[in-house]
Amino acid sequence: IAGLFQFSGLKQACLKKCRNPFSILFANWSVNPARIFRLGAEQGIWCLGCCWALMLVMFAVGVMNIFWMALIGLFTLIEKQTTGRVAS
């Protein structure tokens, strides 16, 4: 399931919003503390949406072997920092 999610359009939509949060945060900024909290929560949900499958795999693998956890963590970092579908 995690592997199929990596290639889905939903994953790409979440990555698009998660890779560059500043444009979304600054475009929707408010002085209202409740609105700021909601904006942060929405951004957090986008980032969780793009990485939940890898985090789930990292938890299962990390319990067994630290090397694989580091390797998947590196993959996650590269995926979030690059543009396009190169990493997936």
C-alpha positions in Angstrom: 0.0 0.0 0.0 2.8 2.4 0.9 4.5 1.6 -2.5 1.3 2.3 -4.4 0.8 5.5 -2.6 4.3 6.7 -3.6 3.1 6.8 -7.2 -0.4 8.3 -6.6 -1.6 11.7 -7.7 -2.6 12.4 -4.1 1.0 12.0 -3.0 2.1 14.5 -5.6 -0.6 17.0 -4.6 0.5 16.8 -1.0 4.2 17.1 -1.9 3.4 20.2 -4.0 2.0 21.9 -0.9 4.5 20.5 1.5 7.7 21.3 -0.4 7.2 25.1 -0.4 5.2 26.0 2.7 6.2 29.6 2.9 4.2 30.7 -0.2 1.1 29.2 1.3 1.8 30.5 4.8 2.6 34.0 3.7 -0.3 34.2 1.3 -2.8 33.2 4.0 -1.2 35.0 7.0 -3.5 36.6 9.6 -3.0 38.4 12.9 -5.8 36.3 14.4 -4.2 33.6 16.6 -7.0 31.1 15.9 -6.4 31.6 12.1 -2.7 31.2 12.5 -3.2 27.9 14.4 -5.6 26.7 11.8 -3.1 27.6 9.0 -0.4 25.6 10.8 -2.7 22.7 11.3 -3.6 22.6 7.6 0.0 22.7 6.6 0.8 19.9 9.0 -1.9 17.8 7.5 -0.5 18.4 4.0 2.9 17.3 5.2 1.5 14.3 7.0 -0.4 13.4 3.9 2.7 13.2 1.8 4.8 11.3 4.3 2.5 9.0 6.2 3.4 5.9 4.2 7.1 6.4 4.5 6.8 7.1 8.3 4.8 3.9 8.7 7.5 1.9 6.9 10.2 3.7 8.9 8.6 2.7 12.1 8.3 -1.0 11.1 11.8 -1.1 9.7 13.4 1.1 12.4 12.3 -1.4 15.1 14.4 -4.0 13.3 17.4 -2.3 11.8 18.8 1.2 12.2 20.6 1.1 8.8 17.4 0.7 6.9 15.8 3.4 9.0 18.6 5.8 8.1 18.4 4.9 4.4 14.6 5.5 4.3 15.1 8.7 6.2 17.6 9.8 3.6 15.1 8.9 0.8 12.4 11.0 2.5 14.8 14.0 2.8 15.7 13.8 -0.9 12.1 13.4 -2.0 11.0 16.4 -0.1 13.9 18.6 -1.3 13.8 17.8 -5.0 11.1 18.8 -7.5 9.2 16.5 -9.8 8.8 12.8 -9.5 12.5 11.9 -9.6 12.7 10.4 -6.2 9.5 8.5 -6.4 
